[in-house]
Amino acid sequence: MEAFIAEVVRLSKKIKSGLRLDEHKSRLKDRLGCEPSDEELAISLKISRAELQAWLMECHLAREKLAMSNVRLVMSIAQRYDNMGAEMSDLVQGGLIGLLRGIEKFDSSKGFRISTYVYWWIRQGVSRALVDNSRTLRLPTHLHERLGLIRNAKLRLQEKGITPSIDRIAESLNMSQKKVRNATEAVSKIFSLDRDAFPSLNGLPGETHHSYIADNRLENNPWHEYDEWALKEEVSKLISATLGEREKEIIRLYYGLDRECLTWEDISKRIGLSRERVRQVGLVALEKLKHAARKRKMEAMVLKT
């Protein structure tokens, strides 16, 4: 045991040494304005290039050795979050990221066992991977934690031969039945929209589920474009039939009907009237249009103005 602890301390010191090397390299990059070569880095450290390469290799091997000695812990923690909506590979990857971060942060002088210290980092990494990869509409972290408690409660009840109903799970967790029900209903099976909608008969890719999902974006709806065009045509006819020349010009400029949207001030400068006069003419013209639109039952015109 003492030999193992001594080995962990030695490897931890190597990793810290590598982190200091990374910091030195970053400062050198800032000074040079570009990524330093191995030769430049070695010169700045007053060591040979061979010594630098050996240093880098030792740091890499130390990190790898500590990581490999804790992979089983990553697998153990990731398995607790299995069947909660994310792939096991994503959970393990998140755990490994957390493990590497924990190894870098580990301080052997504090007296902690490395497995105890990195446990929290691994769990954080796995939890983050679960939140990021479990669904398109992501659940809040606290709900994922509640689902973990519910899953563990189900397992305990099943081990005792008890059917894990919502009321029994709620009772064992000292949680309201509503919270348990809401959490369990939030979990749904996710499958790819790129999956084939029907079995392929000739071996060639066919239509996917994505082909049968409506695009709700208005800009991709051809009928929306047609409605907009038809409304503009009706508005143009209404303006021509209702307003005088000066009123038409002001309304078209103010609402950008000719692709140029101006303020009352800009319009006043263009047509040679005071700003207030332009505003008055524009408001009167607008009321005329609304009145004419109501008579023609053009509700869309009334709403837009």
Secondary structure, DSSP 8 states (H G I E B T S, - for coil): -HHHHHHHHHHHHHHHHHHHHHHHHHHHHHHHTS---HHHHHHHHTS-HHHHHHHHHHHHHHHHHHHHTTHHHHHHHHHTTTTSSS-HHHHHHHHHHHHHHHHHH--GGG---HHHHHHHHHHHHHHHHHHHHS-SS---HHHHHHHHHHHHHHHHHHHTT----HHHHHHHHT--HHHHHHHHHH------TTSBSS--SSSS---BGGGGS----GGG-HHHHHHHHHHHHHHHHHHHHH--HHHHHHHHHHHTTTS----HHHHHHHHT--HHHHHHHHHHHHHHHHHHHHHTT-HHHHHH-
